[in-house]
């Protein structure tokens, strides 16, 4: 029984650690990849708002 508990504990801690690392890597990739896309979206939103005010 103690062995099973130890395995579970080590596995859960490993998963949480790797999850945090993956989140950081994803967020870095996100900020880099999404920068141009978010700018394009902002431009479209601005144009869309202008269209609404025009009407």
DABELBEL-V831815 format. One record per residue. N is the residue number from 1. SS is DSSP state (@ for helix, = for strand, . for the rest). PSI is psi in degrees with one decimal (NA if undefined). Layout:
BEGIN
n=<N & N>
ss=<SS & SS>
psi=<PSI & PSI>
END
This chain:
BEGIN
n=<1 & 2 & 3 & 4 & 5 & 6 & 7 & 8 & 9 & 10 & 11 & 12 & 13 & 14 & 15 & 16 & 17 & 18 & 19 & 20 & 21 & 22 & 23 & 24 & 25 & 26 & 27 & 28 & 29 & 30 & 31 & 32 & 33 & 34 & 35 & 36 & 37 & 38 & 39 & 40 & 41 & 42 & 43 & 44 & 45 & 46 & 47 & 48 & 49 & 50 & 51 & 52 & 53 & 54 & 55>
ss=<. & @ & @ & @ & @ & @ & @ & @ & @ & @ & @ & @ & @ & @ & @ & @ & @ & @ & @ & @ & @ & @ & @ & @ & @ & @ & @ & @ & @ & @ & @ & @ & @ & @ & @ & @ & @ & @ & @ & @ & @ & @ & @ & @ & @ & @ & @ & @ & @ & @ & @ & @ & @ & @ & .>
psi=<-46.5 & -36.8 & -44.8 & -44.0 & -44.1 & -42.4 & -45.1 & -45.5 & -46.8 & -37.8 & -46.3 & -42.0 & -38.5 & -46.0 & -47.5 & -41.0 & -50.0 & -33.6 & -43.9 & -45.5 & -44.7 & -40.6 & -45.5 & -44.8 & -43.1 & -44.5 & -39.9 & -46.6 & -40.7 & -54.6 & -35.0 & -48.6 & -36.3 & -11.3 & -55.7 & -39.3 & -44.7 & -36.2 & -43.9 & -44.3 & -42.5 & -43.4 & -43.8 & -41.1 & -41.3 & -45.6 & -41.5 & -42.1 & -40.6 & -42.8 & -42.5 & -45.0 & -31.8 & -46.8 & NA>
END
